[in-house]
Amino acid sequence: MPHEDFHRVALVTHNSIAKILLCSILGEALSRYRERRIDNASITKIAIDKFGKAHIEYENKTDHLSEKT
């Protein structure tokens, strides 16, 4: 796929699955998944560069959940 192509995918899942997917995508040992924190309704953004390498842009972002006053 040429790097000019751009695709977005939204994945909604339970936190353990999200942590395992993050470890897998980033090439970390799956046994380390419990070391990651993924809160309910948090957002993690992963970008894939033109070489196919994954990078976390942010992980476990929850500021969208704060109350507005």
N, C-alpha and C positions, 0 to 999 in steps of 0.2 A: 504494500500500500504506500503510495507516495506520501511524503510528509505534509504536502499541501492539503490533503484530505483531513477533515476535522470531524470527529464524532464525539458525542456526549452520551454517557450512560449513567443512569441513576440506579443505584442498588439499595434497596431497603431490606435490612436483615437484622437478626439478633446479634448482640455484641460479640459473642464467642466466634460466630462465623465471620464477622467483620475482622476481628483480630487475626484469625487464621488466614484469611485472604490477604491481609496486609503483610503478614510474615512471608507468605508464599510469593507475592508480587515483588517484595523487596529482597528476596533471596535469604531471608533470615531462617534460622532453625524453627520449625513449627512448634517445638517444645517450649519456645519462649513466648508463645502467644499470651500466656497469663500475665506477662509483665506489662502488656499494653493496657491502657485504660480507654474504654469507649463508653461514654455516658449515654443514657437514653436520649433519643432525639438529637444526638450530636451529628455533626457533618465532618467528613474527612474527604479531602480532595486530592486525587492522585492524577498527575499528568504523565503522559508518555512522550518522551522526546523523539526526535526524528530518527534516533538510532534504536528505538524500541526499549529504552531504559526507563523504568518507573521512578518517579520522584514524588514525595509527599509535599504538597503545597501547604496543607494544614491538616491537622489530625485532632479529632475530638473537639471541634469548635462548637461552642454552646452559646455564644453571645446573642444569637438570634432568639434565645429563650428568655432573655431578661425582660422584666416588666417595664413597660413604658409608663412614664408619669406625666 
